[in-house]
């Protein structure tokens, strides 16, 4: 059995509470606590990834800015296409 420690209270806006209640009602999560635990785990995972890739991200931003300064721009459709490809490469295809 998992042991829990209560050490903080949180306050959330009513619209956020409604989203959580809806997720629990739909069966996505068994409880508010499970929802919050999953949300915190995902946020931590994202922040860890960003921290681990910070220099690469900054380098790519700088390269993109320099390219734009030289007039080498791409259109919005090409940007979307490249982002979609990058996501697929990083996380795999989306289930449909």
N, C-alpha and C positions, 0 to 999 in steps of 0.2 A: 504494500500500500504506500502511496506517495505521501510524504509529509509536507505540510504547508505551513508557512510562517506568514502571519499577517503583520506587515510592518509599514503599510502606507495606505492612505485613502486617495482616490483619484476623483476628480470632477470632470464630467464630460458634458458637452452640449446636448440638448434634447435630440437633435437630428442624428447625432452620432449614436446615442443610446438606441434610437429607433432602428438604425441600420444593424446594430448588434442584435437587438431583439428579433429582427426579421431573419438574420442569419441563423440564430438559434431555433426559431420557429420552423424554418425550412429544413432543419436537420443538419445543416452544415457543421454545426458545433453543438456539443451537449450542454454547454453552459457559457455564461459570460466570462468566467475565468478561463475556459479553454480558448475562447475567441481572443482574449487579451494575450494569453501566453503565445498563441500562434502569431499574432500581429507583432509582438515584441521580438519573437524569434526571426521573423521575416525582415523586420527593420534592422535588426542586428546583422543579419546575413548581408543585406544590401550595403550597410555602412562599412562592414568589414571588406567587402569586395571593392568598394570605392576607395577605401584607404590603401588597400593593396595595389591598386591600379592608378593611384593618383598621378604619378609622374608620367605614365603612358597617356592618360587622359589630357593632362596639361600640355604634353608634347603635341598631341593631335590637334588640340584647340589652337595652339600657336601656329602649327603648320597650316591649318585651315584659314586662320586669320591672315597669315602672310600670303597665301594663295589668293585670297579675296582682294588683298591690297594690290596684287599684281593684275587683277581683273579676271582671274581664272575662277569663274563662278559656275555652279551647276543649278539647274532648275529644281523646283519643289518636287516634281515627280521622281527625278533621279535621287534626290535626298531621301524621299520615302522608300524608294526601292533599296537603296544602300542600307538604310536603317533596318528594314525588314530582313534583309539578308544577314546583317550583323546579328540580329536577335536570333534568327534560326540557327546560326552557327554557334552562338553562345548557349542557348537554352533548348534548342531542338524545335521541331515543327509544332505548331499549335494543334491541339486535338480538335477535330471537327466532325 
